[in-house]
Amino acid sequence: MPVVSHVQGGEPFWAEPGARKLIRWTDFLTFRTIANFPQLFLNFNSSNMKRKAESQSNGRNGKGILKKRVKTMLSDEDIRKSFRKGLFDKDVLEKYTKSYAKSEPYKHSVISSLINDELLRAVRNEIRENVSFTPKETDIYKIHQSGDLANLDGLDDGALEKLPSLLRLRDALYSSEFRKYAATITKSGPLSGRKTDMAINVYTPGCHLLCHDDVIGSRRISYILYLVDPDIPWKEKWGGALRLFPTQTHEDEKGEKTITPTPDTTKIIPPAWNQLSFFAVQPGLSFHDVEEVYHAETKEQLKKDGGRIRMAISGWFHIPQIGEEGYIEGEEEKWGLNSSLKQLQGNPDRYDVPKAQPITVEVPKEATEDKDLEAADIDFLLKYMAPTYLTPDTLDQVAEQFMDLSSVTLDGLLSQKYSEKVRTYIEVQEKSPLPTATEEIEKGPWRVAKPPHKQRYMYLQPTSSDNKPAEMNPIEELLEVFLPSPQFRKWLECATKCEIENYDILARRFRKGLDYSLAKTHMGEPRLEISLGLTPTTGWGADDNDSDDDETSSEEETNDSKAKANGKSKANGKQKVGEEKEEEEEDDVGGHEAYLAGDDEEEVNGDATVYKASSEAEDDNVLFTNPASWNNMSIVLRDSGVMKFVKYVSMNAKGDRWDISGAFGVKPLEGDDEDEQTVSLESSDEEVFNGFPESEDSDSD
């Protein structure tokens, strides 16, 4: 039997040794990966700009870029004039140094009005007029980004003439004087002026960056310089804030300590024009995220708010390189090694929750060859399932579909009567206010998945047989009675032709504006995974139709499932997005569960977290997708090395994502083909954010 497995591809261009290598997953709704972005950046993704620059500069600037850069090096006076007046005064530096030392939850600083205002306005205008951005989306972020501004030196003279202020800003930030200023405040030690590392990031409504600690390579200081509209003050309610996570220290019985971030942030730093936020990169401590930029209620309000475009220059200061002042031979390697050791200190996975709780299936003393459902099995299942899925013909069709593709999605799995009970219960829950603090939530039956640099969502696990509640709500009954039952397992074996050895079931609620599950790799034998979608709201990128009619014919049910399993209709929501994308980008609210290809080399080395992309559409590494949906069940045979994540649920979603997820260990399949097949999804053209509109309303032009 074929299994959902992995395909080959190219290394993401931003991957660095020691990094948390991000999944190369650009614009999920259109399934297209841009693999040649570094080349695009060298002309700022704007062929018009380059052609204009060449026509203006031919025959006039033939001395070459290196000579030109020597002539335009900033003097000490020019550097100081690039910053606000008085910034380098001794008392000002002391004030920031003392404030940094006292800051919580870890040391950080915020400097308002960092740059000369006239210079920064000129930078913003140059970016608006000359720079385009590429949309990028992975399991951890959704942004629009330029390339590394270190590549400015690779542009021809005509192109550089379009960006004099941006070039001056970059050189001022990495000047010796400002590097020493930042090092004094943070006590980071010397910083490199040669290794510049900065890019322009634009967050439009819906964009976000989830929890991480910025520990990659030789980074010493992380910073963000905001270029939001200087004439329309950014409001905190718009989102887009830098949020800092406190950490907690766990100590095991051997006295070994492990540090993990808590699921709730305690410091919120909203964007502001010409504001610099920065902190020393600390492995296992400097956890932070960027809050989603929230949608406006109406297009008119969005226009009034200036589009809510959170533009910023983000970057890092690095350890000095060979030949620079402060360089110490072997320091970068030692820093990288120490960073890795600190991240691995203790047993970090030990404190991940929820923990897997597989329950072994008891093997009957008298084995029987008859695997068909008996009358008693059907009577039990009819309380929960639509009758269509209990007929032999339908089960045979489902099994055939699954054997061919290793995946199938079944609409309307729950009976109309029981699904209405579930819907009513969930709708009541969604109307009831939830506490925001994890501590308050966990006073009830639900728990919060953690740590947040891996996952965050609400969950319920089955209780032990001795502690099952006397009265259950519909979700608990599915979790405690229906899905763990021998009858359901027997049905699942009929539908997949697999023999189940153990099972682990989990109810999940992904809250909008909060929750997600980052990519995690399954290592081990292939296993069945189910996801019973229980999301009653619409607008998730799948067809928004109820599937509760148990009178639907088996042929219609199975054919619809077949379309979903192939990823050609409901699974990717492609048609709907194509129709409505031009008007407004409200369909992409996240919440989809995605299976992604791993990488063979990384698996050999025990690290299968890298998703290697390919520029070829037919080599798309998305194997199977499962949008938040109502009353359907996806069944996937997941191979070793295949990753899975649930995308962050946007605040713009109409509700939360609800599901019940299950993993079923199965006996090794006999006669598997060596050549495994994959489930791939179609690609389509990607919509690119082309910078700022030609606006007559803006006062900042």
C-alpha positions as CSV (number, residue, x, y, z in Angstrom):
1,M,0.0,0.0,0.0
2,P,1.4,3.5,-0.8
3,V,2.0,5.8,2.1
4,V,2.0,9.6,2.3
5,S,5.7,10.2,2.1
6,H,8.3,12.8,1.1
7,V,9.8,14.2,-2.1
8,Q,13.1,15.9,-2.9
9,G,13.7,19.7,-3.2
10,G,16.2,22.5,-2.7
11,E,17.5,24.0,0.6
12,P,15.6,27.1,1.7
13,F,17.9,30.0,0.8
14,W,17.8,31.5,4.3
15,A,18.7,28.3,6.2
16,E,21.9,28.7,8.3
17,P,23.9,26.2,10.3
18,G,22.3,25.8,13.8
19,A,19.1,27.5,12.8
20,R,15.6,26.3,13.4
21,K,15.2,25.6,9.7
22,L,11.9,27.0,8.7
23,I,9.5,25.2,6.5
24,R,9.6,26.6,3.0
25,W,5.9,27.0,2.5
26,T,5.1,30.2,0.6
27,D,1.5,31.4,0.4
28,F,-0.3,28.2,1.3
29,L,-3.6,29.0,-0.4
30,T,-1.9,29.1,-3.8
31,F,0.8,26.5,-3.2
32,R,3.6,28.2,-4.9
33,T,7.2,28.4,-3.7
34,I,9.4,31.3,-4.8
35,A,12.9,29.7,-4.8
36,N,14.8,32.5,-6.7
37,F,14.0,35.4,-4.4
38,P,17.7,36.4,-3.7
39,Q,18.1,37.1,-7.5
40,L,14.9,39.0,-7.6
41,F,16.1,41.2,-4.8
42,L,19.2,42.4,-6.6
43,N,16.9,44.6,-8.7
44,F,14.4,45.0,-5.9
45,N,12.0,42.8,-7.7
46,S,11.3,45.8,-10.0
47,S,12.5,45.5,-13.6
48,N,11.1,48.9,-14.4
49,M,13.3,50.5,-11.7
50,K,16.4,48.8,-13.0
51,R,15.7,49.8,-16.6
52,K,15.1,53.4,-15.6
53,A,18.3,53.4,-13.6
54,E,20.3,52.0,-16.5
55,S,18.9,54.5,-19.0
56,Q,19.8,57.3,-16.7
57,S,23.3,56.1,-15.7
58,N,24.8,54.7,-18.9
59,G,28.0,56.4,-19.7
60,R,27.9,58.6,-16.6
61,N,28.7,56.2,-13.7
62,G,31.3,53.9,-15.2
63,K,33.7,54.0,-12.3
64,G,32.2,50.9,-10.7
65,I,30.4,50.2,-7.5
66,L,33.4,49.7,-5.3
67,K,34.9,53.1,-6.1
68,K,31.6,54.7,-5.6
69,R,31.1,53.1,-2.2
70,V,34.6,54.4,-1.1
71,K,33.6,58.0,-2.0
72,T,30.3,57.8,-0.1
73,M,31.5,56.4,3.2
74,L,30.0,58.3,6.1
75,S,32.1,60.6,8.2
76,D,31.7,60.6,12.0
77,E,29.8,63.9,11.7
78,D,27.5,62.4,9.0
79,I,26.9,59.4,11.3
80,R,25.8,61.5,14.2
81,K,23.6,63.7,12.0
82,S,21.9,60.5,10.9
83,F,20.5,60.0,14.4
84,R,18.4,62.2,16.6
85,K,20.2,65.2,18.2
86,G,21.5,64.3,21.7
87,L,21.3,60.5,21.3
88,F,25.0,60.0,22.0
89,D,25.1,62.3,25.1
90,K,26.5,60.5,28.1
91,D,23.5,61.0,30.3
92,V,21.2,59.6,27.6
93,L,23.3,56.5,27.1
94,E,23.3,56.0,30.9
95,K,19.5,56.3,31.0
96,Y,19.1,53.6,28.4
97,T,21.7,51.4,30.0
98,K,20.0,51.5,33.4
99,S,16.6,50.9,31.9
100,Y,17.8,47.9,29.9
101,A,19.4,46.3,33.0
102,K,16.0,46.5,34.9
103,S,13.7,45.4,32.1
104,E,11.5,42.3,32.3
105,P,10.7,39.5,31.4
106,Y,14.3,39.6,29.9
107,K,16.6,42.5,29.2
108,H,15.4,44.7,26.3
109,S,15.2,48.4,25.4
110,V,13.1,50.8,23.4
111,I,14.5,54.0,22.0
112,S,12.0,56.5,20.6
113,S,12.9,58.9,17.8
114,L,16.2,57.1,17.1
115,I,16.9,58.4,13.6
116,N,16.9,61.9,12.2
117,D,13.3,62.3,11.2
118,E,14.0,63.9,7.8
119,L,16.3,61.0,6.9
120,L,13.9,58.3,8.0
121,R,11.0,59.9,6.1
122,A,13.3,59.9,3.0
123,V,14.0,56.2,3.6
124,R,10.4,55.4,3.8
125,N,9.6,57.2,0.6
126,E,12.4,55.5,-1.2
127,I,11.1,52.1,-0.1
128,R,7.6,53.0,-1.1
129,E,8.6,54.2,-4.6
130,N,11.3,51.6,-5.5
131,V,11.1,48.4,-3.4
132,S,8.7,45.5,-4.0
133,F,8.2,42.7,-1.5
134,T,7.7,38.9,-1.8
135,P,5.0,37.3,0.3
136,K,6.4,34.4,2.5
137,E,4.4,32.0,4.6
138,T,5.6,29.1,6.7
139,D,4.3,27.3,9.7
140,I,5.7,30.1,11.9
141,Y,5.1,33.3,10.0
142,K,3.3,35.2,7.3
143,I,5.0,38.3,6.0
144,H,6.1,40.4,3.0
145,Q,9.8,40.8,2.9
146,S,12.7,42.3,0.9
147,G,16.0,40.6,0.6
148,D,19.1,41.2,2.8
149,L,20.1,44.9,2.7
150,A,23.7,43.8,2.7
151,N,23.0,43.1,-1.0
152,L,22.7,46.9,-1.6
153,D,26.4,46.8,-2.4
154,G,25.7,44.5,-5.3
155,L,23.4,46.9,-7.1
156,D,24.7,49.0,-10.0
157,D,25.2,52.7,-9.7
158,G,21.9,53.7,-11.3
159,A,19.9,51.5,-8.8
160,L,21.8,52.9,-5.9
161,E,21.0,56.4,-7.0
162,K,17.4,55.5,-6.2
163,L,18.2,54.6,-2.6
164,P,20.7,57.0,-1.1
165,S,18.8,57.4,2.2
166,L,18.3,53.7,2.7
167,L,22.0,53.2,2.1
168,R,22.9,55.9,4.5
169,L,20.6,54.5,7.2
170,R,22.2,51.0,6.8
171,D,25.7,52.4,7.1
172,A,24.8,54.5,10.1
173,L,23.2,51.6,12.0
174,Y,26.3,49.4,11.4
175,S,28.8,52.3,12.0
176,S,31.4,51.8,14.8
177,E,29.8,54.5,16.9
178,F,26.3,53.1,17.0
179,R,27.6,49.5,17.4
180,K,29.5,50.6,20.5
181,Y,26.4,52.4,21.7
182,A,24.3,49.3,21.4
183,A,27.0,47.1,22.9
184,T,27.3,49.4,25.9
185,I,23.6,49.2,26.6
186,T,23.3,45.5,26.3
187,K,26.8,44.5,27.5
188,S,26.9,42.1,24.5
189,G,30.6,42.5,23.7
190,P,32.0,43.8,20.4
191,L,29.7,43.7,17.3
192,S,30.5,43.2,13.6
193,G,30.3,46.1,11.2
194,R,31.1,43.9,8.2
195,K,28.4,41.3,8.7
196,T,25.3,43.4,8.1
197,D,22.1,41.4,8.5
198,M,18.9,43.4,7.9
199,A,15.7,43.3,5.8
200,I,12.6,45.3,5.3
201,N,9.5,43.4,6.5
202,V,5.9,44.5,5.8
203,Y,3.0,43.1,7.9
204,T,-0.4,43.8,6.4
205,P,-3.6,42.7,8.1
206,G,-3.4,38.9,8.8
207,C,0.4,38.8,8.9
208,H,2.2,37.5,12.0
209,L,5.3,35.9,13.4
210,L,5.0,33.2,16.1
211,C,7.1,32.5,19.2
212,H,10.9,32.0,18.7
213,D,14.1,33.1,20.3
214,D,16.2,34.4,17.3
215,V,19.1,32.1,18.1
216,I,20.8,31.5,14.7
217,G,24.5,31.4,14.1
218,S,26.5,34.4,15.4
219,R,23.7,36.7,16.2
220,R,24.3,38.9,19.3
221,I,21.6,41.6,19.2
222,S,18.2,41.6,17.6
223,Y,16.5,44.8,16.6
224,I,13.4,46.3,14.9
225,L,13.3,49.9,13.6
226,Y,9.7,50.8,12.8
227,L,8.7,52.7,9.6
228,V,5.0,52.8,10.1
229,D,3.1,55.9,8.8
230,P,4.6,58.9,10.6
231,D,1.5,60.9,10.1
232,I,-1.1,58.3,11.2
233,P,-0.1,57.2,14.7
234,W,-0.2,53.4,15.1
235,K,-2.9,52.2,17.5
236,E,-2.3,49.3,19.9
237,K,-5.7,47.8,19.0
238,W,-4.4,47.3,15.4
239,G,-2.0,44.6,16.7
240,G,1.5,44.1,15.2
241,A,3.2,44.5,18.6
242,L,6.5,42.9,19.6
243,R,5.5,40.6,22.6
244,L,8.0,39.1,25.0
245,F,7.5,35.7,26.7
246,P,8.7,35.1,30.3
247,T,10.3,31.7,31.0
248,Q,10.1,29.1,33.7
249,T,12.7,26.8,35.0
250,H,11.9,23.1,35.6
251,E,14.1,20.9,37.7
252,D,13.9,17.1,37.5
253,E,14.6,14.5,40.2
254,K,18.3,14.6,39.3
255,G,18.5,18.3,39.8
256,E,18.9,19.0,36.0
257,K,17.3,22.3,35.0
258,T,15.3,23.1,31.8
259,I,14.0,26.5,30.8
260,T,10.9,26.8,28.6
261,P,8.8,29.9,27.7
262,T,5.3,30.2,29.3
263,P,2.3,30.3,26.9
264,D,1.3,33.9,27.8
265,T,3.3,37.1,27.0
266,T,3.9,39.7,29.7
267,K,5.4,42.6,27.8
268,I,3.8,44.2,24.8
269,I,5.6,46.8,22.7
270,P,3.3,48.3,20.0
271,P,4.9,49.7,16.8
272,A,5.6,53.5,16.6
273,W,7.2,55.6,14.0
274,N,11.0,55.8,14.3
275,Q,11.1,53.5,17.4
276,L,13.9,51.0,17.9
277,S,13.2,47.9,20.0
278,F,16.2,45.7,20.7
279,F,17.6,43.0,23.0
280,A,20.6,40.7,23.3
281,V,19.9,37.2,21.8
282,Q,19.9,34.7,24.6
283,P,19.4,31.0,23.8
284,G,16.5,29.6,25.7
285,L,15.5,33.0,27.0
286,S,14.8,35.7,24.4
287,F,11.4,34.3,23.3
288,H,9.2,36.7,21.5
289,D,6.6,37.0,18.7
290,V,5.0,39.6,16.5
291,E,1.3,39.9,17.2
292,E,-1.0,39.6,14.2
293,V,-1.9,42.8,12.4
294,Y,-5.7,42.8,12.8
295,H,-8.1,43.5,10.0
296,A,-10.3,46.6,10.1
297,E,-14.0,46.1,10.3
298,T,-14.6,47.9,7.0
299,K,-12.7,48.9,3.9
300,E,-13.4,52.5,4.7
301,Q,-11.9,52.1,8.2
302,L,-8.9,50.4,6.8
303,K,-8.3,53.3,4.4
304,K,-8.8,55.8,7.3
305,D,-6.1,53.8,9.2
306,G,-3.6,54.1,6.4
307,G,-3.9,50.5,5.4
308,R,-2.5,49.3,8.8
309,I,0.8,48.6,7.1
310,R,3.4,47.7,9.7
311,M,6.7,48.3,7.9
312,A,9.9,47.9,9.8
313,I,13.6,47.2,9.2
314,S,14.5,44.1,11.2
315,G,18.0,42.8,11.7
316,W,20.8,41.5,13.9
317,F,24.2,42.6,15.0
318,H,26.7,39.7,14.9
319,I,30.0,38.6,16.5
320,P,33.0,40.4,14.9
321,Q,34.5,38.7,11.9
322,I,38.1,38.0,11.1
323,G,40.1,41.2,10.7
324,E,37.6,43.3,12.7
325,E,38.2,45.0,16.0
326,G,37.1,42.6,18.8
327,Y,37.5,39.5,16.7
328,I,38.6,36.4,18.7
329,E,39.6,33.3,16.8
330,G,37.1,30.5,17.5
331,E,34.6,32.7,19.3
332,E,31.8,32.4,16.7
333,E,32.1,28.6,16.7
334,K,32.1,28.6,20.5
335,W,29.1,30.9,20.6
336,G,27.2,28.6,18.2
337,L,28.1,25.5,20.3
338,N,27.1,27.2,23.5
339,S,23.8,28.3,22.0
340,S,23.0,24.8,20.9
341,L,24.0,23.3,24.3
342,K,21.8,25.9,26.1
343,Q,18.8,25.0,23.9
344,L,19.3,21.3,24.6
345,Q,20.1,21.8,28.3
346,G,18.1,19.5,30.5
347,N,15.3,17.6,28.7
348,P,13.2,20.2,26.9
349,D,10.8,17.7,25.3
350,R,10.0,16.3,28.7
351,Y,7.9,19.4,29.5
352,D,5.9,19.5,26.3
353,V,2.2,19.0,26.8
354,P,0.0,17.2,25.8
355,K,1.9,14.0,26.2
356,A,1.1,11.1,24.0
357,Q,-1.1,8.5,25.9
358,P,-1.3,5.5,23.5
359,I,-3.6,2.7,24.7
360,T,-2.7,-0.8,23.5
361,V,-5.5,-2.8,22.0
362,E,-6.0,-6.1,23.7
363,V,-5.7,-9.0,21.3
364,P,-8.6,-11.5,21.6
365,K,-7.7,-14.9,22.8
366,E,-9.5,-16.5,19.9
367,A,-8.5,-14.9,16.7
368,T,-11.2,-14.6,14.0
369,E,-10.9,-14.1,10.3
370,D,-14.2,-12.2,10.1
371,K,-13.5,-8.5,10.2
372,D,-16.9,-7.4,9.0
373,L,-19.2,-5.3,11.2
374,E,-21.7,-7.3,13.1
375,A,-25.3,-6.3,13.9
376,A,-24.3,-5.2,17.5
377,D,-21.5,-3.1,16.1
378,I,-23.8,-1.3,13.7
379,D,-26.4,-0.7,16.4
380,F,-23.7,1.1,18.5
381,L,-22.2,3.0,15.6
382,L,-25.6,4.3,14.4
383,K,-25.9,6.4,17.5
384,Y,-23.0,8.5,16.2
385,M,-22.5,7.8,12.5
386,A,-24.4,8.5,9.3
387,P,-25.9,5.2,8.1
388,T,-24.4,5.6,4.7
389,Y,-20.9,4.9,6.1
390,L,-22.0,1.6,7.6
391,T,-23.1,-0.1,4.4
392,P,-20.7,-2.7,2.9
393,D,-20.7,-1.0,-0.5
394,T,-19.7,2.3,0.9
395,L,-17.0,0.8,3.1
396,D,-15.6,-1.1,0.1
397,Q,-15.4,2.2,-1.9
398,V,-13.8,4.1,1.0
399,A,-11.2,1.3,1.4
400,E,-10.5,1.2,-2.3
401,Q,-10.0,5.0,-2.2
402,F,-7.7,4.8,0.8
403,M,-5.6,1.9,-0.6
404,D,-5.0,3.9,-3.8
405,L,-4.0,7.2,-2.1
406,S,-3.3,6.5,1.5
407,S,-5.8,9.3,2.4
408,V,-9.5,9.9,2.3
409,T,-11.9,12.6,3.6
410,L,-15.4,11.7,4.5
411,D,-18.1,14.3,4.5
412,G,-21.0,14.1,7.0
413,L,-19.5,11.3,9.0
414,L,-21.6,12.0,12.1
415,S,-25.3,11.4,12.0
416,Q,-27.6,14.4,11.6
417,K,-29.0,14.0,15.0
418,Y,-25.7,13.7,16.8
419,S,-24.0,16.3,14.8
420,E,-26.7,18.8,15.7
421,K,-26.0,18.1,19.4
422,V,-22.3,18.8,18.8
423,R,-23.0,22.0,16.8
424,T,-25.3,23.4,19.5
425,Y,-22.8,22.7,22.2
426,I,-19.9,24.3,20.3
427,E,-21.9,27.3,19.4
428,V,-22.8,27.9,23.0
429,Q,-19.1,27.6,24.0
430,E,-18.0,30.1,21.4
431,K,-20.5,32.6,22.6
432,S,-19.3,32.2,26.2
433,P,-16.3,34.4,27.1
434,L,-13.0,32.6,27.6
435,P,-10.3,33.6,30.2
436,T,-7.2,35.0,28.5
437,A,-4.7,33.7,31.0
438,T,-3.7,30.0,30.7
439,E,-3.8,29.7,34.5
440,E,-7.5,30.6,34.5
441,I,-8.4,28.3,31.6
442,E,-6.7,25.4,33.3
443,K,-9.0,25.7,36.3
444,G,-11.6,23.9,34.2
445,P,-11.3,20.6,32.3
446,W,-9.4,22.1,29.3
447,R,-5.6,22.4,29.2
448,V,-3.3,24.6,27.1
449,A,-0.6,23.0,24.9
450,K,2.9,24.3,25.5
451,P,5.6,25.4,25.2
452,P,4.6,28.2,22.7
453,H,7.7,27.9,20.5
454,K,6.2,24.6,19.5
455,Q,2.5,24.8,20.0
456,R,-0.4,26.5,21.7
457,Y,-4.0,25.4,21.7
458,M,-6.6,24.1,24.1
459,Y,-7.0,20.4,24.5
460,L,-8.9,17.6,26.3
461,Q,-7.6,14.0,26.7
462,P,-9.6,11.0,27.6
463,T,-9.8,10.2,31.3
464,S,-8.9,6.9,32.8
465,S,-11.7,4.3,32.9
466,D,-12.1,4.8,36.7
467,N,-12.6,8.5,36.4
468,K,-14.9,9.0,33.5
469,P,-17.5,11.7,34.1
470,A,-21.1,10.6,34.9
471,E,-22.5,13.2,32.5
472,M,-20.7,14.1,29.3
473,N,-21.1,16.9,26.8
474,P,-21.1,15.8,23.1
475,I,-17.4,16.5,22.7
476,E,-16.5,14.4,25.8
477,E,-18.8,11.6,24.6
478,L,-17.0,11.5,21.2
479,L,-13.6,11.5,23.0
480,E,-14.5,9.1,25.8
481,V,-17.0,6.7,24.2
482,F,-17.3,6.8,20.4
483,L,-13.7,7.1,19.1
484,P,-12.0,4.8,21.6
485,S,-14.7,2.1,21.2
486,P,-13.9,-1.3,19.7
487,Q,-16.7,-0.8,17.3
488,F,-15.2,2.4,15.8
489,R,-11.7,0.7,15.6
490,K,-13.3,-2.2,13.8
491,W,-15.0,0.2,11.3
492,L,-11.7,2.0,10.8
493,E,-10.0,-1.3,10.1
494,C,-12.7,-2.1,7.5
495,A,-12.2,1.4,5.9
496,T,-8.4,1.2,5.7
497,K,-7.6,-2.6,5.6
498,C,-5.1,-1.9,8.4
499,E,-4.9,-3.8,11.7
500,I,-4.9,-1.4,14.7
501,E,-2.5,-2.1,17.6
502,N,-2.9,1.1,19.7
503,Y,-4.7,4.4,19.7
504,D,-4.3,8.0,21.1
505,I,-7.1,10.5,20.9
506,L,-7.2,14.2,21.6
507,A,-9.9,16.9,21.4
508,R,-8.5,20.3,20.3
509,R,-9.7,23.9,20.2
510,F,-7.6,26.4,18.3
511,R,-8.6,29.9,19.5
512,K,-8.6,32.6,16.8
513,G,-5.9,35.2,17.3
514,L,-3.9,32.8,19.5
515,D,-3.4,29.2,18.6
516,Y,-1.3,27.0,16.3
517,S,0.8,23.9,16.2
518,L,4.2,24.2,14.5
519,A,5.7,21.5,12.3
520,K,6.6,18.3,14.0
521,T,8.0,15.2,12.4
522,H,6.7,11.7,13.0
523,M,9.6,9.2,13.3
524,G,8.7,5.6,13.4
525,E,6.4,3.1,11.7
526,P,3.6,4.4,9.5
527,R,0.4,5.0,11.4
528,L,-3.2,6.0,10.7
529,E,-4.2,9.5,11.7
530,I,-7.7,10.8,11.8
531,S,-9.1,14.3,12.2
532,L,-12.8,14.7,12.9
533,G,-13.6,18.3,11.9
534,L,-16.1,20.0,14.2
535,T,-15.8,23.6,13.2
536,P,-19.3,25.0,12.7
537,T,-18.3,28.4,11.3
538,T,-17.6,29.1,7.6
539,G,-14.9,30.9,5.7
540,W,-12.0,28.5,6.2
541,G,-11.1,28.0,2.6
542,A,-13.2,24.8,2.1
543,D,-16.7,24.7,0.6
544,D,-19.0,26.0,3.2
545,N,-21.8,23.5,3.0
546,D,-23.4,21.4,5.7
547,S,-22.9,17.7,5.1
548,D,-25.4,16.3,7.6
549,D,-27.8,14.7,5.2
550,D,-27.6,11.0,5.9
551,E,-29.7,10.3,2.9
552,T,-26.8,11.2,0.6
553,S,-26.0,8.3,-1.7
554,S,-22.9,6.3,-1.0
555,E,-21.6,7.1,-4.5
556,E,-21.9,10.9,-4.0
557,E,-20.3,10.6,-0.6
558,T,-17.3,8.6,-1.8
559,N,-16.8,10.6,-5.0
560,D,-16.8,13.8,-2.9
561,S,-14.2,12.2,-0.6
562,K,-12.1,11.2,-3.6
563,A,-12.0,14.8,-4.8
564,K,-10.8,16.0,-1.4
565,A,-8.2,13.3,-1.1
566,N,-6.7,14.4,-4.4
567,G,-6.5,18.0,-3.2
568,K,-8.3,19.3,-6.3
569,S,-11.5,20.8,-4.9
570,K,-12.4,21.3,-1.3
571,A,-9.1,20.5,0.3
572,N,-7.3,23.5,-1.0
573,G,-10.1,26.0,-1.5
574,K,-8.4,27.2,-4.7
575,Q,-11.4,28.1,-6.7
576,K,-13.0,30.2,-4.0
577,V,-9.8,32.1,-3.3
578,G,-9.3,32.8,-7.0
579,E,-12.8,34.3,-7.2
580,E,-12.6,36.5,-4.2
581,K,-8.9,37.3,-3.7
582,E,-9.0,40.5,-5.7
583,E,-11.7,42.1,-3.7
584,E,-10.4,41.3,-0.2
585,E,-8.0,38.9,1.4
586,E,-10.3,37.6,4.1
587,D,-10.4,33.9,3.1
588,D,-7.0,33.0,4.3
589,V,-7.6,32.8,8.0
590,G,-5.3,29.9,8.6
591,G,-6.5,27.0,10.8
592,H,-5.6,24.3,8.1
593,E,-3.8,21.2,9.0
594,A,-1.0,20.3,6.5
595,Y,1.1,17.3,5.9
596,L,4.5,18.2,4.5
597,A,7.4,16.3,3.0
598,G,10.6,15.8,5.1
599,D,14.1,15.5,3.8
600,D,16.0,12.2,3.5
601,E,19.4,13.6,4.5
602,E,18.0,15.2,7.6
603,E,16.2,12.0,8.6
604,V,19.4,10.1,8.4
605,N,21.0,12.6,10.8
606,G,18.0,12.4,13.2
607,D,16.6,15.8,12.3
608,A,13.6,15.7,10.1
609,T,12.4,19.2,10.7
610,V,13.5,20.7,7.4
611,Y,11.0,21.0,4.6
612,K,13.0,21.4,1.4
613,A,11.1,23.3,-1.3
614,S,11.3,22.9,-5.0
615,S,10.7,25.6,-7.6
616,E,8.8,23.1,-9.7
617,A,5.1,23.1,-9.2
618,E,4.8,19.4,-9.7
619,D,7.3,18.8,-6.8
620,D,5.1,20.6,-4.3
621,N,6.0,19.3,-0.9
622,V,2.4,19.7,0.5
623,L,1.2,16.2,0.6
624,F,-2.3,16.6,2.2
625,T,-4.3,19.4,3.6
626,N,-7.3,19.5,5.9
627,P,-9.0,22.9,6.3
628,A,-11.1,23.6,9.4
629,S,-14.5,22.2,8.5
630,W,-17.7,20.9,9.8
631,N,-18.5,17.2,10.3
632,N,-16.0,15.5,8.1
633,M,-13.2,13.0,8.9
634,S,-9.9,12.8,7.2
635,I,-7.9,9.6,7.4
636,V,-4.3,9.6,6.4
637,L,-1.6,6.9,6.5
638,R,1.4,8.9,7.8
639,D,4.9,7.7,7.0
640,S,8.1,8.3,9.0
641,G,9.7,11.6,8.3
642,V,6.4,13.4,7.2
643,M,5.8,16.6,9.1
644,K,2.4,18.0,10.2
645,F,1.3,21.4,11.5
646,V,-1.9,23.4,12.1
647,K,-1.5,27.0,10.8
648,Y,-2.1,29.9,13.2
649,V,-5.8,30.8,13.3
650,S,-6.3,34.5,12.4
651,M,-8.3,36.9,14.5
652,N,-10.3,37.5,11.3
653,A,-11.7,33.9,11.4
654,K,-15.4,33.7,12.2
655,G,-14.7,31.3,15.1
656,D,-12.3,28.8,16.5
657,R,-11.1,25.6,14.9
658,W,-12.5,22.5,16.7
659,D,-11.5,19.0,16.0
660,I,-10.7,15.6,17.5
661,S,-7.4,14.2,16.4
662,G,-6.4,10.5,16.7
663,A,-3.3,8.4,16.0
664,F,-3.7,4.7,15.5
665,G,-0.6,2.5,15.5
666,V,-1.0,-0.3,12.9
667,K,0.8,-3.6,12.2
668,P,3.4,-3.3,9.4
669,L,1.8,-3.7,6.1
670,E,2.7,-6.8,4.1
671,G,3.8,-6.4,0.5
672,D,4.4,-2.6,0.5
673,D,5.9,-1.3,-2.8
674,E,9.4,0.1,-2.5
675,D,8.4,3.0,-4.7
676,E,6.1,5.1,-2.5
677,Q,3.5,7.4,-4.0
678,T,2.8,10.9,-2.7
679,V,-0.3,13.0,-2.5
680,S,0.4,16.4,-4.0
681,L,-1.7,19.5,-4.5
682,E,-2.1,21.7,-7.5
683,S,-0.2,24.9,-7.7
684,S,-1.4,28.3,-9.0
685,D,-0.2,31.8,-9.4
686,E,0.8,33.7,-6.3
687,E,-0.4,37.2,-5.5
688,V,2.6,39.4,-4.7
689,F,2.4,42.4,-2.4
690,N,3.7,45.2,-4.7
691,G,4.5,47.8,-2.0
692,F,2.4,50.9,-1.3
693,P,-0.4,52.2,-3.6
694,E,-0.1,55.4,-5.5
695,S,-2.1,57.3,-2.9
696,E,-3.1,60.9,-3.1
697,D,-4.5,60.7,0.4
698,S,-1.2,60.2,2.2
699,D,0.5,63.1,3.8
700,S,3.8,61.3,4.1
701,D,4.7,61.4,0.3
